[in-house]
């Protein structure tokens, strides 16, 4: 089985984050991408104005790992 590969590092505006069925999503490259918070207490309402996200993808599908900050 092929592993997911980090596609990019993105910053998502809080206003771009949608929810469906209680799960956060964002439009990414023309498709809805699920966001997976690293912190289980994270919520859209408490998200910073600019939310860092690590995007992982495989076989045309992507998900964004929501993180507190990205250190270079």
C-alpha positions, 0 to 999 in steps of 0.5 A, a space after each residue: 500500500 502506498 503511503 500518503 505524501 505531504 502535498 503542501 503547507 497551506 494557510 486557510 482563512 477561518 472564514 473558508 472553513 465549512 462544516 458538514 455533519 459536524 466535520 470541518 471542510 475547506 475548498 482545495 483545488 476545486 474539491 472539498 477537502 476534509 480537515 483533521 485537527 491534530 488537537 482534539 479540542 480544536 473547533 472552527 469557532 476557536 480557530 485563529 484567523 489564519 489556520 496552518 494546515 499540512 495537506 496530504 494526498 494520494 490517488 487524487 484525494 487529499 486531507 488537511 492536518 490542522 496544526 497549531 503552527 508550522 516551524 521551519 
